[in-house]
């Protein structure tokens, strides 16, 4: 079985992380769109924060969006 590194954030630390990377306000009001499907992403449907070159993207809570991102961007890109 192949092993992968998973980067995770505790729920208690999420808002601080979002402030640190400058996307908390945009998430709170639904200004950010899912990188895969384009649906608005808010705190209640945030699945992942992902690197997009020098930018940051978000994924909504749809399973297909996470799977598609993993397939197109590479599951284990570091």
N, C-alpha and C positions, 0 to 999 in steps of 0.2 A: 504494500500500500504506500502510495506517495504521501509525503508530509508537506503541508503548506503552512506558512506563517499567517496568522490572522491578527490584524490590528483591531483592537476594540477599545471602547470607552464605556466606563460605568455610567449608568443613567444619571447619577448624582453629579457627574463631571461634564455632561453633555453641553449644558448651557454655557459653561465657562469656555469649552472648546469652540463653540459656535461664535462666541464673542471674540475669542482670540483670532479666529480666521476671518472675522468680519461678515458673517452671513446670518447671524441670529435674527436681526430685525427683518430682513428679507424673507426668512423662513416663517416668522411669526405672522406675516401678512400675506403669505402665499405668492410672493413675487418670483421665487425660483421655480424653474421647470425641471421635470425629470429629464435626464440626459437621453434616455431611451424612448419614452413615449410622449414627452412634452406636456404631461399633466402637471398642474400646480403641485408643489411639494410644500407641506407645512410640517410643524413639529409632530403632528399626530400620524403622518404617513411617511416619515423619513425612514428609509431603509438603510441608506449608505451615503457616505461622503467619499467621493472618489477623485483621484488625481487625473487631470486632463492636461497633460503637458505642464505648462506653468500656471494653469488655472485649476479651479476646484469645481467639481460638478456634484450633483446630488441625484440619488435614485429614489423613486417612490417605493411603496411597499408591495407593489405587484411582483410576484415571483418571477414572471417572465422578463421583467426589466433587469433584475439582478443576473439572471441566467444569460440573457443576451449580452450584457456588459462583460460578463466573464468570458464569453466565447469570442467576442470581438476585440477585447482589450488584453486578453491573456489573464488567466486566473491568478498567476503567481508573479506578475510583474513587480519588481522591487526597485 
